[in-house]
Amino acid sequence: MTLPRSIAYRLAAGLLAASIPLAPTLAVAAGASQPGFEFAVLSHSFKAGTDDAPLKKAIAGVSAFNASFVVATGIKSAGEACSDKLYSQRKDLLDASTPPLIVSLSASDWAGCRNSRGRGNAIERLNRLRDVYFADNQSLGQRKLTVSRLSSTAKFRSYAENAHWEVGGVLFATVNLPANNNHFLPEAGRNSEFEDRLVANRAWLQRLFAIAQGKKLDGIVLFSDGDVGVLDEEESSLLPSFSSKQDGFAGPRKQIRLLAKKFGGKVLLVDTQGEKQGEQPGEKPARGKLAIPRGETPVIHWKGNMGHVSIASDWAAIAVRTGKTPLFEVRERASRPSLPKH
């Protein structure tokens, strides 16, 4: 007997959802029954020298805030050494966070690294970071959070830095999209890392939206180093450019836009490039302008169901307001608890 098309479609969708690994979940720190929670984004609180004081202060701040979890967008500045010693020291420092802490890699962590002879060794350093920070499915921090990694799929076993978890009806995920044009290299024959990671990230984004759609989640939050530009104007041409000015974010940007259109919830992208002067809440960011003064509260800009916010330095807290509009809202600094004086 042939099933009606609508019933057959629902059965197929159910089988697809059942085959997708569920995202690890975390009970909201303030109580799972309470609507809404807050998470923190720890941005580039680094200096080119050996002074870890700014980073320690930022970690103390997010710990006092008692967020449900923290995402650290990078572990070092571009001027610091890409050494095993520094990687290990920063891991110990980040592990002191009271809330669970998930690391989202930045370009300064690996993409710009060079060896003692001045040659680029980005791939070797990226693999070393994977060994140090993503060896298992646990977050850093005094409280642990279990995450699901792309490396759990045999085809993408190298990409442990891409992780996802679920809190309060929202799916959170890190995506390795470094700010240096997604580590696209204009020199011929040197883009194997970029091309392989492009394939892995494509499968990763497809999985994330399938999970969120199948579970009818309220939203998806994607953390990356680079600004993918999802709120920018549409490309004037659909033909790819293979010049030295090729946009390394073109593929992920197009995919996220297409997936977001089919998703019933909100999609928020969080990066570390800093906001631009002259933007107004709800409007598309204008690229190429100077960053807003340090210390000002970042603003989420929306276009349809897609939102974008950049965190320039220090740290920021974002509230998830379950059942309310807007779903995501950056907390004002004045509303955070003050740190104890020593």
C-alpha positions in Angstrom: 0.0 0.0 0.0 1.3 3.4 -0.9 1.3 6.0 1.9 0.0 9.5 1.4 2.8 11.9 0.6 2.4 13.9 3.8 2.5 10.8 6.0 5.5 9.5 4.2 7.3 12.8 4.5 6.7 12.9 8.3 8.0 9.3 8.7 11.1 10.1 6.7 11.8 13.3 8.7 11.4 11.3 11.9 13.9 8.7 10.8 16.4 11.4 9.9 16.0 13.1 13.3 16.4 9.8 15.1 19.7 9.1 13.2 21.3 12.4 14.3 23.3 12.4 17.6 21.6 14.6 20.2 23.4 17.6 21.5 24.7 17.4 25.1 22.4 19.4 27.4 23.1 21.5 30.5 20.7 22.4 33.2 20.5 26.2 33.6 22.5 27.3 36.5 19.7 29.3 38.1 17.4 26.3 37.9 16.1 24.4 34.9 12.5 25.5 35.5 13.3 29.2 35.2 12.8 30.8 31.8 16.1 32.2 30.5 19.7 32.1 31.4 23.0 33.9 30.6 26.3 32.9 29.1 29.5 34.8 28.8 32.0 35.4 25.9 35.6 35.9 26.9 37.3 37.8 24.1 40.9 38.7 23.4 42.1 39.8 26.8 45.8 39.3 25.9 48.9 41.3 25.6 51.9 40.7 23.4 54.1 40.2 26.5 54.0 37.8 29.4 51.5 39.7 31.5 48.4 37.5 32.0 46.8 40.0 34.4 44.1 41.2 31.9 43.1 37.6 31.1 43.0 36.7 34.8 40.8 39.7 35.5 38.4 38.7 32.7 38.2 35.1 34.0 37.5 36.4 37.5 34.8 38.6 36.1 33.0 35.8 34.3 33.4 33.6 37.4 31.8 36.2 39.6 29.0 36.6 37.1 28.2 32.9 37.5 27.2 32.4 33.9 25.8 29.0 32.8 28.9 28.6 30.6 31.7 30.7 29.1 33.1 30.6 25.5 36.8 31.8 25.3 37.3 33.1 21.7 41.0 32.4 21.4 43.9 31.6 23.8 46.7 34.0 22.7 47.5 37.3 20.9 49.2 37.3 17.5 52.4 38.7 19.1 52.8 35.9 21.5 54.7 32.7 20.9 53.0 29.7 19.4 54.8 27.4 21.8 53.7 24.3 23.6 54.6 26.0 26.9 52.2 28.9 26.3 49.5 26.6 25.1 49.8 24.6 28.3 50.0 27.7 30.5 46.9 29.2 29.0 45.0 26.0 29.4 45.7 26.0 33.1 44.7 29.6 33.3 41.4 29.1 31.5 40.7 26.0 33.5 40.4 28.2 36.6 37.1 29.5 35.3 34.3 28.6 37.8 31.6 28.1 35.0 32.3 25.5 32.3 34.6 27.1 29.7 34.7 26.1 26.0 37.6 27.2 23.8 36.8 28.6 20.3 40.0 29.0 18.3 41.2 32.2 16.7 43.6 32.9 13.9 46.2 34.2 16.3 46.2 30.8 18.0 47.5 28.9 14.9 46.9 30.4 11.5 49.7 33.0 11.8 52.2 30.8 13.5 55.8 30.4 12.2 58.6 28.1 13.1 62.1 29.1 14.1 63.1 29.4 10.5 60.3 31.8 9.8 58.2 29.4 7.8 54.5 29.0 8.4 53.5 26.0 10.5 49.8 26.6 10.9 48.7 23.0 10.4 51.2 21.6 12.9 50.2 24.2 15.5 46.5 23.5 14.9 47.0 19.8 15.4 48.9 20.5 18.6 46.1 22.7 19.9 43.6 19.9 19.2 45.8 17.6 21.3 46.1 20.0 24.2 42.5 21.5 24.3 40.2 19.0 22.7 41.4 15.5 23.7 38.0 14.5 25.2 34.4 15.6 25.3 34.7 17.8 28.4 34.9 21.5 28.7 37.5 23.3 30.8 36.5 25.1 34.0 35.8 24.0 37.6 32.3 22.9 36.5 32.4 20.6 33.5 30.2 20.6 30.5 30.0 17.6 28.1 30.1 18.6 24.5 29.8 16.7 21.2 32.6 17.1 18.8 32.8 16.9 15.0 35.7 14.4 15.5 33.2 11.8 16.7 32.5 11.3 13.0 35.2 9.1 11.5 35.4 11.1 8.3 36.2 14.3 10.3 38.1 12.8 13.2 40.7 15.6 13.1 38.2 18.5 13.7 37.8 18.2 17.4 37.8 22.0 17.8 34.2 22.1 16.4 31.9 21.4 19.4 28.2 21.7 20.1 26.0 21.6 23.3 22.5 22.5 24.2 21.2 24.7 27.0 17.6 25.8 27.6 16.2 25.0 24.1 19.2 26.7 22.3 22.0 24.9 20.4 25.4 26.4 20.9 28.4 25.5 18.7 32.0 26.6 17.8 33.1 26.7 14.2 36.8 27.1 13.2 36.6 30.1 11.0 39.8 32.2 11.6 39.6 35.9 11.0 42.5 36.0 8.5 40.0 35.4 5.6 39.3 31.9 6.9 43.1 31.1 6.3 42.7 31.2 2.6 46.1 31.5 1.0 46.4 33.2 -2.4 49.5 31.3 -3.3 48.7 28.4 -5.7 48.8 24.9 -4.3 48.8 26.0 -0.6 45.2 25.8 0.3 44.7 22.1 1.2 44.0 23.0 4.8 41.5 25.6 3.8 39.7 23.3 1.4 39.6 20.3 3.7 38.3 22.5 6.6 35.7 24.0 4.2 34.3 20.5 3.6 34.3 19.7 7.3 32.6 22.9 8.3 30.0 22.4 5.6 29.1 19.0 7.1 29.2 20.5 10.6 26.8 23.3 9.9 24.4 20.9 8.1 24.4 18.7 11.2 23.8 21.6 13.6 20.8 22.9 11.8 19.4 19.4 11.3 19.6 18.9 15.1 18.0 22.2 15.9 15.3 21.7 13.3 14.6 18.2 14.4 14.2 19.1 18.0 12.4 22.4 17.2 14.8 24.4 19.3 14.3 28.2 19.8 17.7 29.2 18.5 21.3 28.4 17.4 24.3 30.4 18.5 27.5 30.0 16.4 30.9 31.2 17.8 33.7 31.9 15.4 36.8 34.1 15.2 36.1 35.7 11.9 33.1 37.8 10.9 31.4 35.6 8.2 29.3 38.6 7.1 25.9 37.0 7.0 24.2 40.4 7.4 26.1 42.0 4.5 24.6 42.7 1.2 24.1 39.8 -1.1 27.0 39.1 -3.5 26.6 40.8 -6.8 27.7 37.7 -8.7 27.1 34.0 -8.1 30.3 33.2 -9.9 33.2 32.3 -7.6 36.4 34.4 -7.8 39.8 32.7 -7.9 41.8 35.8 -7.6 44.1 36.7 -4.7 41.1 38.6 -3.3 38.9 35.5 -3.0 36.5 35.7 0.0 37.4 32.8 2.2 34.0 33.2 4.0 31.9 33.0 0.9 31.0 29.3 1.3 30.1 29.4 5.0 28.2 32.7 4.6 26.0 31.3 1.7 25.3 28.1 3.6 24.4 29.7 6.9 22.0 32.1 5.0 20.3 29.2 3.2 20.0 27.0 6.4 18.8 30.0 8.5 15.9 30.6 6.0 14.6 27.1 6.5 15.1 27.2 10.3 12.1 28.2 12.5 14.1 29.8 15.3 16.7 32.6 15.7 20.3 32.3 14.5 23.0 34.4 16.3 26.6 34.6 15.2 29.2 35.7 17.7 32.7 36.7 16.6 35.6 38.7 18.1 36.2 41.4 15.4 34.7 44.3 17.3 31.6 46.4 16.3 31.8 49.2 13.9 31.0 52.9 14.5 27.8 54.2 12.9 25.8 51.0 13.3 22.3 51.1 14.7 20.6 48.3 16.5 18.7 46.1 14.0 20.6 47.4 11.0 23.2 45.6 8.8 26.8 46.3 10.0 28.9 48.5 7.7 32.3 47.0 7.2 35.6 48.9 7.2 34.8 51.4 9.9 36.6 51.9 13.1 35.8 49.8 16.1 33.6 51.3 18.8 35.5 52.5 21.9 36.6 49.8 24.2 34.3 49.1 27.1 31.0 50.0 25.4 28.3 47.3 25.4 28.2 45.4 22.1 24.9 45.4 20.2 23.2 42.5 18.4 22.2 43.5 14.8 19.4 41.6 13.2 18.2 40.9 9.6 15.3 38.5 9.6 16.0 35.6 11.9 19.8 36.1 11.7 21.6 38.1 14.3 25.3 39.2 14.6 27.3 40.6 17.5 31.1 41.2 17.8 33.0 41.3 21.1 36.1 43.4 20.7 37.9 42.8 24.0 37.4 41.9 27.7 34.2 39.9 28.1 30.5 40.3 27.5 27.4 38.5 28.9 24.4 37.6 26.7 21.0 36.7 28.2 18.8 34.1 26.6 15.2 35.1 27.3 13.1 32.0 26.7 9.7 32.8 25.3 10.4 36.5 24.9 11.4 38.9 22.2 14.3 39.4 21.5 15.5 35.9 22.4 19.1 37.1 22.8 20.1 40.3 24.6 23.6 41.6 25.6 23.7 42.5 29.3 24.8 46.0 30.3 28.0 46.1 32.2 26.3 48.1 35.0 23.9 45.1 35.6 26.8 42.7 36.3 27.9 42.0 39.9 31.0 44.0 40.8 34.1 42.1 41.7 35.3 42.0 45.3 38.1 44.4 46.0 41.4 42.9 47.3 
